[in-house]
Amino acid sequence: MEIKALTIDEAVKAGLPIAREVLGVIDRYCLYDVSGEVVIEYWRGKELSVKLIYANDPAKALMHYYNAERSGLVRCSSVS
């Protein structure tokens, strides 16, 4: 799926309708943006999530995301 955005904020906003289509209600999102890799994870509660990934190697970016998450380097915000 292609999402056009020039900034991270635009990407987060552009991904919301897609995540809502899959999950229904979105409570928060978590963001990882390092060295040209972007992972945005949208959450419904504590158990359901959808990730949007922008990277040359999405699998590698996802591994970097999980490592950063374990280290407390992924920032999360509630959806208003």
HUGIMO-V437468 format. One record per residue. RES is the residue in three letters. PSI is psi in radians with two decimals (999 if undefined). NEAR is the number of other ideal C-beta (glycine too) atoms within 8 Angstrom. Layout:
RES,PSI,NEAR / RES,PSI,NEAR
This chain:
MET,2.42,3 / GLU,2.27,3 / ILE,2.24,9 / LYS,2.16,4 / ALA,2.50,9 / LEU,-0.38,3 / THR,2.89,6 / ILE,-0.72,9 / ASP,-0.73,6 / GLU,-0.68,9 / ALA,-0.74,14 / VAL,-0.83,11 / LYS,-0.70,8 / ALA,-0.55,11 / GLY,-0.35,13 / LEU,-0.84,11 / PRO,-0.62,7 / ILE,-0.82,12 / ALA,-0.68,13 / ARG,-0.60,10 / GLU,-0.63,6 / VAL,-0.81,7 / LEU,-0.32,12 / GLY,-1.55,5 / VAL,2.40,6 / ILE,2.17,12 / ASP,-0.72,8 / ARG,2.95,10 / TYR,2.67,14 / CYS,2.52,12 / LEU,2.34,14 / TYR,2.12,15 / ASP,1.63,6 / VAL,2.29,7 / SER,0.81,3 / GLY,0.06,6 / GLU,2.28,14 / VAL,2.21,14 / VAL,2.19,15 / ILE,2.12,13 / GLU,2.09,12 / TYR,2.37,16 / TRP,2.48,13 / ARG,1.91,11 / GLY,-2.54,6 / LYS,-0.03,3 / GLU,-0.36,4 / LEU,2.32,7 / SER,2.81,8 / VAL,2.38,10 / LYS,2.40,10 / LEU,2.27,13 / ILE,2.28,10 / TYR,1.96,8 / ALA,2.71,11 / ASN,-0.61,3 / ASP,1.57,6 / PRO,-0.65,7 / ALA,-0.72,6 / LYS,-0.72,9 / ALA,-0.68,15 / LEU,-0.69,11 / MET,-0.72,8 / HIS,-0.70,12 / TYR,-0.86,14 / TYR,-0.68,8 / ASN,-0.77,8 / ALA,-0.66,11 / GLU,-0.78,11 / ARG,-0.53,6 / SER,-0.04,6 / GLY,0.39,5 / LEU,-0.01,7 / VAL,2.23,11 / ARG,2.42,6 / CYS,2.59,9 / SER,2.60,8 / SER,2.67,6 / VAL,2.24,9 / SER,999,2
